């Protein structure tokens, strides 16, 4: 499965003081750190990749209505489809019950695409902004 997911720098980047090399992550940790970066980056923050990110922060401290909920789902689904092609969303829930306190909880169940032998295991990613 690691071949499907790959390996990358840990985030935030951290150098091992003994070896002098950058710490890396692989497996589902790699995907979850990638999702953390994706969901915490505002559109336009990356100079050479302005369409990268997901503007979920715009919904913090708001009273969420049905239109807002649909827009948040659309943003998450688009961001994952466009920028995290290694996974397929099987379930998405956004808990905005504490949004007026500045908390949005994204609960994402996903499977890894192209896993060997057709392996599909529902992984769960959860983050609070």
N, C-alpha and C positions, 0 to 999 in steps of 0.2 A: 504494500500500500504506500510506502514511503516514496516509491518511484513516481506514483501518480501525484502525490502532494508536493514533493520536493523539499527543499531545505533553504532556509534564508536567515538573515540577520535577526537577532532578537530585537524586540522593540519595547522600550527604547534601547538603542544600541548600547552594548556594554562590552568592554574589553576585559578579557581574563588577565589578571595581573601576573599570573605565573607564566602563561604561554605567550602573552602579548597579542593573542589572536582575538578576533571578535567572537562573542558567543553567538551560537546559531540555535535555531529551533527547527523541528520537523514534525510531521504527523499532524494531528488535529491542533496542536499548539500553534503551528505555523498558520493554519487557516484562521484560528480564533484571534491571533494577533493581527492578521491581515484585516479581519472584520473590525477589530477595535480601531485600527487606523482609518479604515474606510468610513465608519460611522462617526468618528470624531473629527473628520476633516470637512470643513465647510467648502462648498463649491467656490472656486476661484482662489483658494488658498495656495494651490500649487501653480507656480508661474508657468511652467511648461506643460502642465496638464490641468487646465482650469476646469474641466468637466469631471474631474475625480472628486469624490466625496459624497456627502449626504447631509443635507441641511436640517437634521433633526433638532439641532439646538434652537432653531427658530420657534419651536413649539413648547419650549420650556417656559414655565411660569404663565401659561395661558389656560383659560378654560377651553377645553377641547370639545368641538362639536363634530358631527358626523362627517362633514366635509374635511375637517382637519385630520380626522382618523384615516379617511380614505387617501388623503394626500401623503400622510406618513407611510402608509402601506405601499403606495406607489413609489415613493422615494427609496424605500428599503429594497423592494423587489427589483427596481431598475438598477440600483447600485450593485446589488449582489449579482444580477444577471450580467451586467456590463463589466464589472471589475473583479469578480471572484468566480471565474468560470469553472473552477474545480468542484463546485458544489451545486446541488439542486435543492431548492427549498421544498420541504414537505409540509411545513406548518409555520405560520408566522403569527405572533401575537404581540401587540404593543399595549402595555399596561400604562395608561396615562392617569390613573387614579390619584397620583401624587404630583401631577404636573405643576400645580400651583406652588408646590414646594421646590420646583426645579428638577423633579425626577421623572424620567421616562425610562421604562423598562422594555427592552427589546428582547423577546424570546423567540429564537429562531431554531427550528428543528430542520436538519438537513442531512442529506446523504452525499457521499463522495462519488462524483461521476467517474466513469471509466475505471472503477476499482477492479482488480483482478478477480476472475471467477464470478463476476456479477455481484460482488459483495455490496450490499446496501445495508448500512447500519445507521439508525437515526441518531445523529449527534445533536447535542443541544448547546446552543450558544446563548448566553444571557448577559446583558450589559445594562448598567444604569448610568444615565447621563446626568 
